[in-house]
Amino acid sequence: MGQEISQRMMRKFTKSKAIFPTDDSIRKVIYMSVTEISKKWTMPVRDWGLAYAQFSIYFEDRFAA
């Protein structure tokens, strides 16, 4: 059920955008929506360590050493 709620919340942020001009614009919207959604989460994110490691590789310029 938690995943369904997250998908519904994500859709709330993306449904107003019919077209994304670049791949970066999609990534930014997803990042910002996850940031907003995560404020409402009460349980720890499963496999966050793995996700964090992958984000730090993909967005290494945004992560402090």
N, C-alpha and C positions, 0 to 999 in steps of 0.2 A: 504493500500500500504506500509506503514511503516514496518509492520510486515513481509511482503514478502521480503523487502530489508534486514531486520535483519536476516531472515532465509537464504537468499542467502549469506550474509556476513559470517554467522556462518558456512555454508557449505564450504566456501573458506578455513577456518581454519581446518576443520575436514576431508576434502576429501583426503588429502595427507596421512592420517593414515588409513591403512586397518584394523589394529588390535590394540586394547588398552590392554596392559598387565594387568592392574588392574582398579578397579573402580576409585581409586584416580587419575590415569592418565587421565581418561575421565573428571573428575571434574576439574583438572588443566587446561586442554585444553579449556574447556568451560569458566572457569574463565578468562583465558588470552585472549581468543577471545572476550568476552564481554568487557573486559577492553579496547582492541584496538578499537572495534566497537563503544563503547560509546564516544570515542574521536571525532567521526563524528556526533553524535546525536545533534540536535539543539533544540528539544522539550523535556520537562521534562518527565521522565519515569513515566508512569501511575502506581499507587499503589506501588511506590517505598518504602514507609514507611512500608507496610506489608511485602514486600520482604526482606527489610533490617532486620526487626525483626526476620524473619525466618532464614536468613543467620546467624544472631548473635547467635541464638540458636544452629544451626547445626555446626557452626565454632566458638564456643565461645572462643576457645584458640587463635584465630587470631584477636579478637576484643578487643580493649582497653576498660577498664571499665570507 
